[in-house]
Amino acid sequence: MAKAFGRRGRLARSAEEVRAAAAEWVANPGPMMIDARISRSVVTLPYRRIHYGRDE
C-alpha cells in the first residue's frame, strides 16, 4: 500500500525483519509502513475485548 502511494514500505514475517525495517526507518526518518505479519494463533487485544471481554 505504501509503495502504491510513493512511500516506503516493508513486509516483515519475523521479529528480525521488523527490527531491520525499524532500523531502516531510524536511519532515514519519514513516512514508512511496516506490514508485520503475525501468527494466526495470536489473538489481538481488540478481538479479546470484543469477543471475550478481557484486557489481558
Backbone torsions as a table, in degrees:
resi	resn	phi	psi	omega
1	MET	NA	-45.4	-179.0
2	ALA	-61.4	-43.8	-179.3
3	LYS	-63.0	-33.9	179.3
4	ALA	-63.8	-27.7	179.3
5	PHE	-98.3	12.4	177.6
6	GLY	78.7	19.9	179.2
7	ARG	-110.6	174.5	178.1
8	ARG	-85.8	147.0	177.2
9	GLY	-155.7	147.3	178.6
10	ARG	-136.9	143.6	173.3
11	LEU	-98.5	128.6	-179.2
12	ALA	-124.9	125.4	179.3
13	ARG	-113.8	3.3	177.3
14	SER	-145.4	164.8	179.1
15	ALA	-61.7	-36.8	179.5
16	GLU	-64.8	-38.8	178.0
17	GLU	-68.1	-34.7	175.3
18	VAL	-65.2	-44.3	178.3
19	ARG	-59.7	-43.6	-179.2
20	ALA	-64.7	-42.0	178.5
21	ALA	-65.6	-40.9	178.5
22	ALA	-65.3	-39.7	177.7
23	ALA	-64.0	-38.2	177.1
24	GLU	-62.6	-43.0	179.6
25	TRP	-65.1	-42.3	179.0
26	VAL	-62.5	-40.4	-179.5
27	ALA	-68.5	-29.1	-177.8
28	ASN	-140.5	77.6	-175.6
29	PRO	-58.7	152.4	179.4
30	GLY	147.3	177.8	-179.1
31	PRO	-59.6	128.3	179.0
32	MET	-156.2	135.8	177.4
33	MET	-108.2	132.0	174.8
34	ILE	-113.1	114.7	178.5
35	ASP	-90.5	96.4	-177.4
36	ALA	-93.8	106.0	-180.0
37	ARG	-85.1	129.3	-179.6
38	ILE	-117.1	172.9	-179.5
39	SER	-64.0	143.9	177.6
40	ARG	-66.7	-19.1	-178.5
41	SER	-81.3	-7.1	178.6
42	VAL	-83.7	125.0	179.1
43	VAL	-97.4	121.0	-176.7
44	THR	-72.9	158.4	-179.5
45	LEU	-58.3	-48.5	178.5
46	PRO	-58.5	-38.9	178.9
47	TYR	-64.6	-43.8	178.3
48	ARG	-60.9	-41.0	-179.8
49	ARG	-63.5	-46.5	-176.6
50	ILE	-69.8	-47.3	-171.5
51	HIS	-92.9	-25.3	-177.0
52	TYR	-120.4	-10.0	-178.8
53	GLY	65.1	31.1	-177.2
54	ARG	-123.7	147.3	177.6
55	ASP	-113.9	23.8	-176.1
56	GLU	-92.4	NA	NA
